[in-house]
Amino acid sequence: MADKALYVVGQKRFVATMRKAGADLKQLKEVNRQAAGVALPAVKALAPHGRTGRLAGSVRIGATQKAGIIRAGRKSVPYAGVINYGWPRRRIIGRQFVNSGVASTEPQWARLYKQYVDKTLEQIKGA
């Protein structure tokens, strides 16, 4: 399965700092889900559709407090990872459709994180 997580540089340190300051980090999971949702249409558009479109149809999002996650593939589409990352031994070149979709939407989902950070810092300053 091809998973690509949206990680923000410095997020681990930010989470630790916010936790010490008493911020509610349950909202971060929702921000991660929203960020993955922003990248989802681009990833689906770049996913190979082939004859059946099953690979593109298997692209979905998930989220934790640490990352927004875009997943491609499932039991009925076990080749998603090979299509995305390639398989040199079999001379299959990776298409990097998940990676490219996430990268192409970075300005939009980065804005969500900036808004969350600013809002969280305001709450802490006001407390």
DSSP file (Angstrom, degrees, kcal/mol; ACC not computed):
  #  RESIDUE AA STRUCTURE BP1 BP2  ACC     N-H-->O    O-->H-N    N-H-->O    O-->H-N    TCO  KAPPA ALPHA  PHI   PSI    X-CA   Y-CA   Z-CA
    1    1 A M              0   0    0      0, 0.0     2,-0.9     0, 0.0    72,-0.2   0.000 360.0 360.0 360.0 138.8    0.0    0.0    0.0
    2    2 A A  E     +A   72   0A   0     70,-1.9    70,-1.6     2,-0.0     2,-0.4  -0.809 360.0 177.0 -94.1 106.6    1.3    3.5   -0.9
    3    3 A D  E     -A   71   0A   0     -2,-0.9     2,-0.4    68,-0.2    68,-0.2  -0.897   8.7-178.0-108.1 138.5    1.0    5.7    2.2
    4    4 A K  E     -A   70   0A   0     66,-2.2    66,-2.4    -2,-0.4     2,-0.3  -0.969  11.8-156.1-135.5 121.0    2.3    9.2    2.2
    5    5 A A  E     -A   69   0A   0     -2,-0.4     2,-1.0    64,-0.2    64,-0.2  -0.735  16.7-129.3 -98.7 145.1    2.0   11.3    5.3
    6    6 A L  E     +A   68   0A   0     62,-3.5    62,-1.0    -2,-0.3     2,-0.4  -0.810  35.5 179.3 -90.6 101.3    1.9   15.0    5.5
    7    7 A Y        -     0   0    0     -2,-1.0     2,-0.5    60,-0.2    60,-0.1  -0.880  19.5-145.5-106.6 136.7    4.5   15.9    8.0
    8    8 A V    >   -     0   0    0     -2,-0.4     3,-2.4   105,-0.0     4,-0.3  -0.866  28.1-111.5 -99.7 130.6    5.3   19.4    9.0
    9    9 A V  T 3  S+     0   0    0     -2,-0.5    -1,-0.0     1,-0.3     0, 0.0  -0.416 105.6  15.7 -61.3 126.9    8.9   20.2    9.8
   10   10 A G  T 3> S+     0   0    0     -2,-0.2     4,-2.5     3,-0.0    -1,-0.3   0.471  87.2 124.5  88.4   2.9    9.1   21.0   13.5
   11   11 A Q  H <> S+     0   0    0     -3,-2.4     4,-3.0     1,-0.2     5,-0.2   0.886  70.4  54.8 -65.0 -37.6    5.7   19.5   14.2
   12   12 A K  H  > S+     0   0    0     -4,-0.3     4,-2.1     1,-0.2    -1,-0.2   0.934 112.1  43.2 -61.0 -45.6    7.1   17.1   16.9
   13   13 A R  H  > S+     0   0    0      2,-0.2     4,-2.5     1,-0.2    -1,-0.2   0.896 113.4  52.6 -66.4 -40.2    8.7   20.0   18.8
   14   14 A F  H  X S+     0   0    0     -4,-2.5     4,-2.8     2,-0.2     5,-0.2   0.929 109.4  48.8 -60.5 -46.1    5.6   22.1   18.3
   15   15 A V  H  X S+     0   0    0     -4,-3.0     4,-2.5     1,-0.2    -2,-0.2   0.920 111.8  49.0 -61.7 -44.3    3.3   19.4   19.7
   16   16 A A  H  X S+     0   0    0     -4,-2.1     4,-2.0    -5,-0.2    -1,-0.2   0.916 113.3  47.1 -62.2 -42.7    5.6   18.9   22.7
   17   17 A T  H  X S+     0   0    0     -4,-2.5     4,-1.8     1,-0.2    -2,-0.2   0.920 113.5  47.5 -64.8 -44.4    5.7   22.7   23.4
   18   18 A M  H  X>S+     0   0    0     -4,-2.8     5,-2.8     1,-0.2     4,-0.6   0.871 109.7  53.7 -66.1 -36.6    1.9   23.0   23.1
   19   19 A R  H ><5S+     0   0    0     -4,-2.5     3,-1.0    -5,-0.2    -1,-0.2   0.921 108.9  48.7 -63.5 -43.6    1.4   20.0   25.3
   20   20 A K  H 3<5S+     0   0    0     -4,-2.0    -1,-0.2     1,-0.3    -2,-0.2   0.854 109.6  53.1 -63.4 -34.4    3.6   21.6   28.0
   21   21 A A  H 3<5S-     0   0    0     -4,-1.8    -1,-0.3    -5,-0.2    -2,-0.2   0.557 119.7-111.3 -79.8  -6.8    1.6   24.9   27.6
   22   22 A G  T <<5 +     0   0    0     -3,-1.0    -3,-0.2    -4,-0.6    -2,-0.1   0.688  59.4 159.6  88.6  19.1   -1.6   23.0   28.2
   23   23 A A      < -     0   0    0     -5,-2.8     2,-0.8    -6,-0.1    -1,-0.2  -0.402  47.9-111.5 -74.4 152.1   -3.1   23.4   24.6
   24   24 A D    >   -     0   0    0      1,-0.1     3,-0.6    -2,-0.1     4,-0.2  -0.763  32.8-177.1 -84.7 110.2   -5.8   21.0   23.4
   25   25 A L  T >>  +     0   0    0     -2,-0.8     4,-0.7     1,-0.2     3,-0.6   0.399  63.7  89.5 -93.6   3.7   -4.1   18.9   20.8
   26   26 A K  H 3> S+     0   0    0      1,-0.2     4,-0.8     2,-0.2     3,-0.5   0.810  83.3  60.6 -66.7 -27.1   -7.2   16.9   19.8
   27   27 A Q  H <> S+     0   0    0     -3,-0.6     4,-2.1     1,-0.2    -1,-0.2   0.786  91.3  68.2 -67.6 -26.8   -7.9   19.7   17.3
   28   28 A L  H <> S+     0   0    0     -3,-0.6     4,-2.6     1,-0.2    -1,-0.2   0.864  93.3  57.0 -63.0 -36.0   -4.6   18.9   15.6
   29   29 A K  H  X S+     0   0    0     -4,-0.7     4,-2.1    -3,-0.5    -1,-0.2   0.910 107.9  47.8 -61.2 -41.2   -5.9   15.6   14.4
   30   30 A E  H  X S+     0   0    0     -4,-0.8     4,-2.6     2,-0.2    -2,-0.2   0.889 110.3  51.3 -67.6 -38.9   -8.7   17.4   12.6
   31   31 A V  H  X S+     0   0    0     -4,-2.1     4,-2.6     2,-0.2    -2,-0.2   0.911 109.6  50.8 -63.1 -41.2   -6.3   19.9   11.1
   32   32 A N  H  X S+     0   0    0     -4,-2.6     4,-2.2     2,-0.2    -2,-0.2   0.900 110.4  49.4 -61.5 -41.0   -4.2   16.9    9.8
   33   33 A R  H  X S+     0   0    0     -4,-2.1     4,-2.2     2,-0.2    -2,-0.2   0.915 111.5  48.9 -64.5 -43.3   -7.4   15.4    8.3
   34   34 A Q  H  X S+     0   0    0     -4,-2.6     4,-1.8     2,-0.2    -2,-0.2   0.909 110.1  51.4 -63.1 -41.8   -8.3   18.7    6.6
   35   35 A A  H  X S+     0   0    0     -4,-2.6     4,-1.5     1,-0.2    -1,-0.2   0.915 110.9  47.4 -63.0 -43.0   -4.7   19.0    5.2
   36   36 A A  H  X S+     0   0    0     -4,-2.2     4,-1.5     1,-0.2    -1,-0.2   0.878 109.2  55.5 -64.4 -36.5   -4.9   15.5    3.8
   37   37 A G  H  < S+     0   0    0     -4,-2.2    -1,-0.2     1,-0.2    -2,-0.2   0.825 103.3  54.9 -64.7 -31.8   -8.3   16.3    2.4
   38   38 A V  H  < S+     0   0    0     -4,-1.8     4,-0.4     1,-0.2    -1,-0.2   0.891 112.8  42.1 -67.0 -39.3   -6.8   19.3    0.6
   39   39 A A  H  X S+     0   0    0     -4,-1.5     4,-2.1     1,-0.2     3,-0.3   0.717  95.4  83.7 -79.8 -21.4   -4.2   17.1   -1.1
   40   40 A L  H  X S+     0   0    0     -4,-1.5     4,-2.7     1,-0.2     5,-0.2   0.883  86.6  50.3 -55.0 -49.4   -6.7   14.3   -1.9
   41   41 A P  H  > S+     0   0    0      0, 0.0     4,-2.2     0, 0.0    -1,-0.2   0.890 111.6  49.3 -60.0 -37.6   -8.2   15.6   -5.2
   42   42 A A  H  > S+     0   0    0     -4,-0.4     4,-1.8    -3,-0.3    -2,-0.2   0.902 111.9  48.2 -66.8 -40.3   -4.7   16.3   -6.6
   43   43 A V  H  X S+     0   0    0     -4,-2.1     4,-1.4     2,-0.2    -1,-0.2   0.928 112.3  48.7 -65.6 -44.5   -3.5   12.7   -5.7
   44   44 A K  H  < S+     0   0    0     -4,-2.7    -2,-0.2     1,-0.2    -1,-0.2   0.888 110.3  51.9 -62.7 -38.6   -6.7   11.2   -7.2
   45   45 A A  H  < S+     0   0    0     -4,-2.2    -1,-0.2    -5,-0.2    -2,-0.2   0.858 113.6  43.7 -66.5 -34.6   -6.2   13.2  -10.4
   46   46 A L  H  < S+     0   0    0     -4,-1.8    -1,-0.2    51,-0.2    -2,-0.2   0.655  90.4 105.3 -84.7 -16.6   -2.6   12.1  -10.8
   47   47 A A  S  < S-     0   0    0     -4,-1.4     2,-0.1    -5,-0.1     9,-0.1  -0.395  84.8-103.9 -66.1 138.1   -3.4    8.4   -9.9
   48   48 A P        -     0   0    0      0, 0.0     8,-0.6     0, 0.0     7,-0.2  -0.420  30.3-165.1 -61.8 133.0   -3.3    6.1  -13.0
   49   49 A H     >  +     0   0    0      6,-0.1     4,-1.7    -2,-0.1     5,-0.2   0.712  20.7 172.9 -95.5 -23.0   -6.9    5.3  -13.9
   50   50 A G  T  4  -     0   0    0      1,-0.2    -1,-0.1     2,-0.2     0, 0.0  -0.012  60.0 -46.4  50.7-153.0   -6.1    2.3  -16.2
   51   51 A R  T  4 S+     0   0    0      1,-0.1    -1,-0.2     2,-0.0    -2,-0.0   0.852 141.1  27.4 -80.8 -35.8   -9.1    0.3  -17.5
   52   52 A T  T  4 S-     0   0    0     -3,-0.0    -2,-0.2     0, 0.0    -1,-0.1   0.731  87.5-137.0-102.6 -25.0  -11.0   -0.1  -14.3
   53   53 A G     X  +     0   0    0     -4,-1.7     4,-2.1     3,-0.0    -3,-0.1   0.633  60.0 133.8  76.1  13.2  -10.0    3.0  -12.2
   54   54 A R  H  >  +     0   0    0     -5,-0.2     4,-1.0     2,-0.2    19,-0.2   0.875  67.3  52.3 -66.1 -37.1   -9.6    0.8   -9.1
   55   55 A L  H >4 S+     0   0    0      2,-0.2     3,-0.9     1,-0.2     4,-0.4   0.957 112.3  44.2 -64.3 -49.5   -6.3    2.3   -8.1
   56   56 A A  H >4 S+     0   0    0     -8,-0.6     3,-1.1     1,-0.3    -1,-0.2   0.870 112.6  54.4 -62.1 -35.8   -7.6    5.9   -8.3
   57   57 A G  H 3< S+     0   0    0     -4,-2.1    -1,-0.3     1,-0.2    -2,-0.2   0.677 100.4  60.6 -71.4 -17.3  -10.7    4.8   -6.5
   58   58 A S  T << S+     0   0    0     -4,-1.0     2,-0.3    -3,-0.9    -1,-0.2   0.510  76.6 110.8 -89.1  -3.9   -8.7    3.3   -3.6
   59   59 A V    <   +     0   0    0     -3,-1.1     2,-0.3    -4,-0.4    13,-0.2  -0.571  42.6 150.2 -75.1 128.4   -7.1    6.7   -2.7
   60   60 A R  E     -B   71   0A   0     11,-2.6    11,-3.0    -2,-0.3     2,-0.3  -0.923  36.0-114.4-150.9 171.3   -8.4    7.9    0.7
   61   61 A I  E     +B   70   0A   0     -2,-0.3     2,-0.3     9,-0.2     9,-0.2  -0.743  24.2 172.3-114.8 161.5   -7.3    9.9    3.7
   62   62 A G  E     -B   69   0A   0      7,-2.4     7,-3.2    -2,-0.3     2,-0.3  -0.920  11.9-156.0-150.9 173.0   -6.7    9.3    7.4
   63   63 A A  E     +B   68   0A   0     -2,-0.3     2,-0.3     5,-0.3     5,-0.2  -0.993  13.3 178.1-157.2 149.3   -5.3   11.3   10.2
   64   64 A T        -     0   0    0      3,-2.6   -32,-0.2    -2,-0.3   -31,-0.1  -0.767  52.9 -93.5-131.4-179.1   -3.6   11.0   13.6
   65   65 A Q  S    S+     0   0    0     -2,-0.3     3,-0.1     1,-0.2   -34,-0.0   0.697 126.4  46.9 -70.3 -16.1   -2.3   13.7   16.0
   66   66 A K  S    S-     0   0    0      1,-0.3     2,-0.3   -59,-0.0    -1,-0.2   0.741 121.2  -0.2 -96.8 -25.4    1.0   13.4   14.3
   67   67 A A        -     0   0    0    -60,-0.1    -3,-2.6   -62,-0.0     2,-0.4  -0.999  55.0-120.1-161.7 153.5    0.2   13.4   10.6
   68   68 A G  E     -AB   6  63A   0    -62,-1.0   -62,-3.5    -2,-0.3     2,-0.4  -0.848  41.3-154.0 -91.2 139.4   -2.4   13.6    7.8
   69   69 A I  E     -AB   5  62A   0     -7,-3.2    -7,-2.4    -2,-0.4     2,-0.5  -0.950  17.5-163.1-125.9 134.8   -2.2   10.4    5.8
   70   70 A I  E     -AB   4  61A   0    -66,-2.4   -66,-2.2    -2,-0.4     2,-0.4  -0.976  17.6-167.1-112.8 124.1   -3.1    9.7    2.2
   71   71 A R  E     -AB   3  60A   0    -11,-3.0   -11,-2.6    -2,-0.5     2,-0.4  -0.879   8.7-171.2-113.2 142.3   -3.5    5.9    1.4
   72   72 A A  E     +A    2   0A   0    -70,-1.6   -70,-1.9    -2,-0.4   -13,-0.2  -1.000  52.6  19.7-130.5 133.6   -3.7    4.3   -1.9
   73   73 A G        -     0   0    0     -2,-0.4     2,-0.3   -18,-0.4   -13,-0.1  -0.160  51.8-165.8  99.5 165.0   -4.5    0.6   -2.4
   74   74 A R  B >   -C   77   0B   0      3,-0.6     3,-1.3    -2,-0.1     6,-0.2  -0.886  53.6 -60.2-167.3-169.4   -6.1   -2.1   -0.3
   75   75 A K  T 3  S+     0   0    0      1,-0.3    -1,-0.0    -2,-0.3     0, 0.0   0.878 136.5  45.5 -58.3 -38.7   -6.4   -5.9   -0.4
   76   76 A S  T 3  S+     0   0    0      1,-0.3    -1,-0.3     2,-0.1     3,-0.1   0.581 119.7  42.5 -81.6  -8.3   -8.1   -5.8   -3.8
   77   77 A V  B X   +C   74   0B   0     -3,-1.3     3,-1.1     1,-0.1    -3,-0.6  -0.546  67.2 154.1-131.9  65.6   -5.5   -3.2   -5.2
   78   78 A P  T 3   +     0   0    0      0, 0.0     3,-0.4     0, 0.0     4,-0.3   0.589  62.4  70.2 -74.5  -8.3   -2.2   -4.6   -3.8
   79   79 A Y  T 3>  +     0   0    0      1,-0.2     4,-2.4     2,-0.1     5,-0.2   0.387  65.6 100.1 -90.2   3.4   -0.1   -3.0   -6.6
   80   80 A A  H <> S+     0   0    0     -3,-1.1     4,-2.4     1,-0.2     5,-0.2   0.905  82.7  49.0 -58.7 -44.8   -0.6    0.6   -5.4
   81   81 A G  H  > S+     0   0    0     -3,-0.4     4,-3.1     1,-0.2     5,-0.5   0.890 111.3  49.6 -62.8 -39.9    2.8    0.8   -3.7
   82   82 A V  H  > S+     0   0    0     -4,-0.3     4,-2.1     2,-0.2    -1,-0.2   0.906 111.8  48.2 -66.4 -41.6    4.6   -0.7   -6.7
   83   83 A I  H  < S+     0   0    0     -4,-2.4    12,-2.8     2,-0.2    13,-0.3   0.904 118.8  40.2 -66.1 -40.2    2.9    1.8   -9.1
   84   84 A N  H  < S+     0   0    0     -4,-2.4    12,-2.3    10,-0.2    -2,-0.2   0.945 131.7  22.1 -74.1 -47.7    3.8    4.8   -6.8
   85   85 A Y  H  < S-     0   0    0     -4,-3.1     9,-0.6    -5,-0.2    -3,-0.2   0.659 101.6-133.8 -98.5 -18.0    7.3    3.8   -5.8
   86   86 A G  E  <  -D   93   0C   0     -4,-2.1     7,-0.2    -5,-0.5    -1,-0.2  -0.198   5.5-113.0  89.3 174.7    8.4    1.4   -8.5
   87   87 A W  E > > -D   92   0C   0      5,-2.8     5,-2.0     1,-0.1     3,-1.5  -0.683  22.4-170.2-151.3  87.3   10.1   -1.9   -8.5
   88   88 A P  G > 5S+     0   0    0      0, 0.0     3,-1.6     0, 0.0    -1,-0.1   0.834  84.9  59.7 -54.7 -38.4   13.6   -1.7  -10.0
   89   89 A R  G 3 5S+     0   0    0      1,-0.3    -2,-0.0     2,-0.1     0, 0.0   0.834 113.2  39.1 -61.0 -31.2   14.1   -5.5  -10.1
   90   90 A R  G < 5S-     0   0    0     -3,-1.5    -1,-0.3     2,-0.1     3,-0.1   0.275 115.9-115.8 -99.3   9.0   11.1   -5.8  -12.3
   91   91 A R  T < 5 +     0   0    0     -3,-1.6     2,-0.6    -4,-0.3    -2,-0.1   0.845  64.7 148.5  58.0  37.5   12.0   -2.6  -14.3
   92   92 A I  E   < -D   87   0C   0     -5,-2.0    -5,-2.8    -7,-0.0     2,-0.4  -0.913  38.5-146.7-102.2 120.8    8.9   -0.8  -13.1
   93   93 A I  E     -D   86   0C   0     -2,-0.6    -7,-0.3    -7,-0.2     2,-0.1  -0.737  20.2-117.5 -89.9 130.8    9.5    2.9  -12.7
   94   94 A G        -     0   0    0     -9,-0.6   -10,-0.2    -2,-0.4    -9,-0.2  -0.391  13.3-155.4 -68.2 142.0    7.5    4.6   -9.9
   95   95 A R        -     0   0    0    -12,-2.8   -11,-0.2   -13,-0.1   -10,-0.1   0.628  17.6-149.0 -92.2 -15.8    5.0    7.3  -10.9
   96   96 A Q     >  +     0   0    0    -12,-2.3     4,-2.7   -13,-0.3     5,-0.2   0.830  39.9 153.3  53.8  36.5    5.1    9.1   -7.6
   97   97 A F  H  > S+     0   0    0      2,-0.2     4,-1.8     1,-0.2   -51,-0.2   0.859  70.6  46.7 -68.1 -34.3    1.5   10.1   -8.0
   98   98 A V  H  > S+     0   0    0      2,-0.2     4,-2.3     1,-0.2     5,-0.2   0.952 115.2  46.0 -69.7 -48.9    0.9   10.4   -4.2
   99   99 A N  H  > S+     0   0    0      1,-0.2     4,-2.4     2,-0.2    -2,-0.2   0.906 114.4  47.9 -60.1 -43.8    4.1   12.3   -3.6
  100  100 A S  H  X S+     0   0    0     -4,-2.7     4,-2.4     2,-0.2    -1,-0.2   0.891 110.9  50.9 -66.8 -40.0    3.5   14.7   -6.5
  101  101 A G  H  X S+     0   0    0     -4,-1.8     4,-0.9    -5,-0.2    -1,-0.2   0.906 112.5  46.1 -64.2 -41.7   -0.1   15.3   -5.5
  102  102 A V  H >< S+     0   0    0     -4,-2.3     3,-0.6     1,-0.2     4,-0.2   0.928 114.4  47.8 -66.0 -45.1    0.9   16.1   -1.9
  103  103 A A  H >< S+     0   0    0     -4,-2.4     3,-1.2     1,-0.2    -2,-0.2   0.874 107.4  55.6 -64.8 -37.6    3.8   18.4   -3.1
  104  104 A S  H 3< S+     0   0    0     -4,-2.4    -1,-0.2     1,-0.3    -2,-0.2   0.733 111.6  43.6 -70.5 -20.4    1.7   20.3   -5.6
  105  105 A T  T XX S+     0   0    0     -4,-0.9     4,-2.0    -3,-0.6     3,-0.8   0.287  78.7 113.0-105.3   9.8   -0.9   21.3   -2.9
  106  106 A E  H <> S+     0   0    0     -3,-1.2     4,-2.7     1,-0.2     5,-0.3   0.867  71.9  55.7 -53.9 -43.5    1.6   22.2   -0.2
  107  107 A P  H 3> S+     0   0    0      0, 0.0     4,-1.2     0, 0.0    -1,-0.2   0.891 110.4  46.9 -58.5 -36.5    0.8   25.9   -0.2
  108  108 A Q  H <> S+     0   0    0     -3,-0.8     4,-1.0     2,-0.2    -2,-0.2   0.947 117.7  38.5 -71.4 -48.3   -2.9   25.2    0.5
  109  109 A W  H  X S+     0   0    0     -4,-2.0     4,-1.4     1,-0.2    -1,-0.2   0.801 111.1  59.6 -76.7 -24.8   -2.4   22.6    3.3
  110  110 A A  H  X S+     0   0    0     -4,-2.7     4,-2.3    -5,-0.3    -1,-0.2   0.858  99.7  58.7 -65.8 -33.8    0.5   24.6    4.8
  111  111 A R  H  X S+     0   0    0     -4,-1.2     4,-2.4    -5,-0.3    -1,-0.2   0.879 101.4  54.7 -61.3 -38.8   -1.9   27.5    5.2
  112  112 A L  H  X S+     0   0    0     -4,-1.0     4,-2.1     1,-0.2    -1,-0.2   0.914 109.1  47.3 -61.3 -43.0   -4.1   25.3    7.4
  113  113 A Y  H  X S+     0   0    0     -4,-1.4     4,-2.8     2,-0.2    -2,-0.2   0.899 110.1  52.3 -66.2 -40.1   -1.2   24.5    9.7
  114  114 A K  H  X S+     0   0    0     -4,-2.3     4,-2.7     1,-0.2     5,-0.2   0.919 109.6  49.3 -62.3 -42.6   -0.2   28.1    9.9
  115  115 A Q  H  X S+     0   0    0     -4,-2.4     4,-2.5     2,-0.2    -1,-0.2   0.905 112.0  48.9 -61.9 -41.7   -3.8   29.1   10.9
  116  116 A Y  H  X S+     0   0    0     -4,-2.1     4,-2.7     2,-0.2    -2,-0.2   0.922 112.3  47.8 -64.7 -44.2   -3.8   26.3   13.6
  117  117 A V  H  X S+     0   0    0     -4,-2.8     4,-2.7     2,-0.2     5,-0.2   0.936 113.4  47.4 -62.7 -46.4   -0.4   27.4   15.0
  118  118 A D  H  X S+     0   0    0     -4,-2.7     4,-2.1    -5,-0.2    -2,-0.2   0.928 114.0  47.2 -61.5 -45.2   -1.5   31.1   15.1
  119  119 A K  H  X S+     0   0    0     -4,-2.5     4,-2.0    -5,-0.2    -1,-0.2   0.907 113.2  48.6 -62.5 -43.2   -4.8   30.2   16.8
  120  120 A T  H  X S+     0   0    0     -4,-2.7     4,-2.1     1,-0.2    -2,-0.2   0.915 110.7  50.1 -64.8 -43.4   -3.1   27.9   19.3
  121  121 A L  H  X S+     0   0    0     -4,-2.7     4,-2.5     1,-0.2    -1,-0.2   0.881 109.3  52.2 -64.0 -37.5   -0.5   30.5   20.2
  122  122 A E  H  X S+     0   0    0     -4,-2.1     4,-2.3    -5,-0.2    -1,-0.2   0.900 108.8  50.6 -63.6 -40.6   -3.2   33.1   20.7
  123  123 A Q  H  X S+     0   0    0     -4,-2.0     4,-1.0     2,-0.2    -2,-0.2   0.894 112.2  46.7 -64.2 -39.9   -5.1   30.8   23.1
  124  124 A I  H  < S+     0   0    0     -4,-2.1     3,-0.4     2,-0.2    -2,-0.2   0.911 112.5  48.9 -70.9 -41.6   -2.0   30.2   25.1
  125  125 A K  H  < S+     0   0    0     -4,-2.5    -2,-0.2     1,-0.2    -1,-0.2   0.887 112.8  49.0 -63.2 -37.7   -1.1   33.9   25.2
  126  126 A G  H  <        0   0    0     -4,-2.3    -1,-0.2     1,-0.2    -2,-0.2   0.684 360.0 360.0 -75.8 -18.3   -4.6   34.7   26.3
  127  127 A A     <        0   0    0     -4,-1.0    -1,-0.2    -3,-0.4    -2,-0.1   0.488 360.0 360.0 -74.0 360.0   -4.7   32.1   29.0
